[in-house]
């Protein structure tokens, strides 16, 4: 039996990295304002918007499965207004991308701790993904609310520390690929 499940959207690896819209999260990749290539919404009260997502792809063949989970930043959907290009704002936007990686790791952890069969893998993955996405959305809203979109420097500092601690606590789930055996 061969099963293939993709959530969010399919990866496009056929383009060179510099032509892709996505930036995959990496501890070595720090966002720059040049990564924000979308058109600013001047009717919006924010000075910048980070668009990011968590994608997974599952392939099952026979008794084995492989799941790839990636945290992505979407360059053409992320934007900044000229008057918002400061280092504090950029660190705040990096925080959004880092939070998406935290939740990618939480999803990988949940997947690693779940037993799958060929009959349940699709349903269980969709359920785990939905729960994770809901929690991630809540955390994103809380981040903006508490930091007042980076205007509250003390709260921003605390969040920067919190995000770094969460990434470190989940370092065992930093590898994008999870492989396992399907149980019957």
C-alpha positions as CSV (number, residue, x, y, z in Angstrom):
1,X,0.0,0.0,0.0
2,X,1.2,3.5,-0.8
3,X,-0.2,6.5,0.9
4,X,0.7,10.1,0.2
5,X,-0.7,13.0,2.3
6,X,0.2,16.7,1.9
7,X,-1.2,19.5,4.0
8,X,-1.0,23.2,3.4
9,X,0.4,23.0,-0.1
10,X,3.0,21.0,-2.1
11,X,6.6,21.9,-2.0
12,X,8.2,23.2,-5.2
13,X,11.9,22.1,-5.1
14,X,12.3,22.5,-8.9
15,X,13.2,26.1,-8.6
16,X,16.6,27.3,-7.3
17,X,16.5,28.5,-3.7
18,X,16.9,32.1,-4.6
19,X,13.7,32.0,-6.8
20,X,11.4,30.2,-4.3
21,X,8.9,32.2,-2.4
22,X,9.5,30.2,0.8
23,X,12.3,30.4,3.3
24,X,12.6,27.3,5.4
25,X,13.3,27.9,9.0
26,X,16.9,27.3,10.0
27,X,18.9,28.4,13.1
28,X,21.4,29.9,10.6
29,X,18.8,32.0,8.7
30,X,17.9,35.2,10.3
31,X,15.3,37.3,8.4
32,X,16.3,40.6,6.8
33,X,13.9,43.3,5.6
34,X,14.9,42.2,2.1
35,X,13.0,39.0,2.7
36,X,9.7,41.0,3.1
37,X,8.8,41.2,-0.6
38,X,5.1,41.7,-0.5
39,X,3.2,44.9,-1.1
40,X,2.5,46.8,2.1
41,X,-1.1,47.4,3.1
42,X,-1.1,51.0,4.0
43,X,-4.7,50.7,5.3
44,X,-3.4,48.3,7.9
45,X,-2.2,49.8,11.2
46,X,0.8,47.5,11.4
47,X,4.3,48.4,10.1
48,X,5.1,44.8,9.0
49,X,3.4,41.5,8.5
50,X,5.1,38.1,8.6
51,X,3.4,35.3,6.7
52,X,4.6,31.9,7.7
53,X,3.2,28.4,7.8
54,X,3.8,24.8,8.8
55,X,3.6,22.2,6.1
56,X,3.8,18.5,6.3
57,X,4.1,15.7,3.7
58,X,3.5,12.1,4.5
59,X,4.5,9.0,2.4
60,X,3.7,5.5,3.6
61,X,4.8,2.4,1.7
62,X,4.2,-1.0,3.1
63,X,5.0,-1.1,6.8
64,X,6.9,2.2,6.8
65,X,6.1,5.9,6.8
66,X,8.1,9.1,6.4
67,X,6.7,12.5,7.4
68,X,8.4,15.8,6.6
69,X,7.4,18.9,8.6
70,X,8.7,22.3,7.7
71,X,8.3,25.8,9.0
72,X,8.2,28.3,6.2
73,X,8.3,32.1,5.7
74,X,6.5,33.4,2.6
75,X,8.4,36.3,1.1
76,X,5.8,37.5,-1.3
77,X,3.1,37.5,1.4
78,X,5.2,39.2,4.1
79,X,5.7,43.0,3.9
80,X,7.1,46.0,5.7
81,X,6.4,49.7,5.4
82,X,9.4,51.9,4.9
83,X,8.8,53.7,8.2
84,X,8.8,50.3,10.0
85,X,12.2,49.1,9.0
86,X,14.0,49.1,12.4
87,X,15.9,46.4,14.2
88,X,13.4,46.1,17.0
89,X,10.6,45.5,14.5
90,X,12.7,43.0,12.5
91,X,13.4,41.0,15.7
92,X,9.7,41.0,16.5
93,X,8.9,39.6,13.0
94,X,11.7,37.0,13.4
95,X,9.8,36.0,16.6
96,X,6.8,35.2,14.5
97,X,8.8,33.0,12.2
98,X,10.5,31.4,15.3
99,X,7.1,30.7,16.8
100,X,6.1,28.8,13.7
101,X,9.2,26.6,14.1
102,X,8.3,26.0,17.8
103,X,5.0,24.7,16.6
104,X,6.6,22.7,13.8
105,X,8.7,21.0,16.5
106,X,5.6,20.5,18.7
107,X,3.9,18.8,15.7
108,X,6.9,16.6,15.1
109,X,6.9,15.7,18.8
110,X,3.3,14.7,18.7
111,X,3.8,12.7,15.5
112,X,6.8,10.9,17.1
113,X,4.7,10.0,20.1
114,X,1.7,8.6,18.1
115,X,1.2,5.1,16.8
116,X,-0.1,4.9,13.3
117,X,-1.6,2.1,11.1
118,X,-2.2,2.3,7.4
119,X,-5.9,2.8,8.3
120,X,-5.4,5.6,10.8
121,X,-2.4,7.6,9.7
122,X,-4.3,10.1,7.5
123,X,-6.9,10.8,10.1
124,X,-4.5,11.0,13.0
125,X,-2.1,13.3,11.1
126,X,-5.0,15.7,10.2
127,X,-6.2,15.7,13.8
128,X,-2.7,16.3,15.2
129,X,-2.1,19.1,12.7
130,X,-5.5,20.8,13.4
131,X,-4.8,20.8,17.2
132,X,-1.3,22.1,16.6
133,X,-2.5,24.8,14.2
134,X,-5.1,26.1,16.7
135,X,-2.5,26.3,19.5
136,X,-0.1,28.1,17.2
137,X,-2.7,30.6,16.2
138,X,-3.5,31.4,19.8
139,X,0.3,31.8,20.6
140,X,0.7,34.2,17.7
141,X,-2.2,36.4,18.9
142,X,-0.9,36.3,22.4
143,X,2.6,37.3,21.2
144,X,1.3,40.4,19.4
145,X,-1.1,41.3,22.2
146,X,1.5,41.1,25.0
147,X,4.3,42.8,23.1
148,X,1.9,45.3,21.6
149,X,3.4,44.5,18.2
150,X,6.9,45.1,19.6
151,X,6.1,48.5,21.2
152,X,6.3,47.1,24.7
153,X,10.1,46.5,24.9
154,X,10.0,44.7,28.3
155,X,7.4,42.2,27.1
156,X,9.2,41.8,23.8
157,X,12.4,40.9,25.6
158,X,10.5,38.3,27.7
159,X,9.0,36.8,24.6
160,X,12.4,36.7,22.9
161,X,13.7,34.7,25.9
162,X,10.6,32.5,26.0
163,X,10.8,31.6,22.3
164,X,14.5,30.8,22.6
165,X,13.8,28.5,25.6
166,X,11.0,26.7,23.7
167,X,13.2,26.1,20.7
168,X,15.9,24.7,22.9
169,X,13.5,22.6,24.9
170,X,12.3,21.1,21.6
171,X,15.7,20.7,20.0
172,X,15.2,16.9,19.8
173,X,12.5,17.6,17.2
174,X,14.5,20.1,15.0
175,X,15.0,17.5,12.2
176,X,12.3,17.9,9.6
177,X,11.9,14.2,8.8
178,X,10.2,11.6,11.0
179,X,10.3,7.9,9.9
180,X,8.5,5.0,11.5
181,X,6.8,1.7,11.3
182,X,3.1,1.4,10.7
183,X,1.3,-0.9,13.2
184,X,-1.4,-3.3,12.1
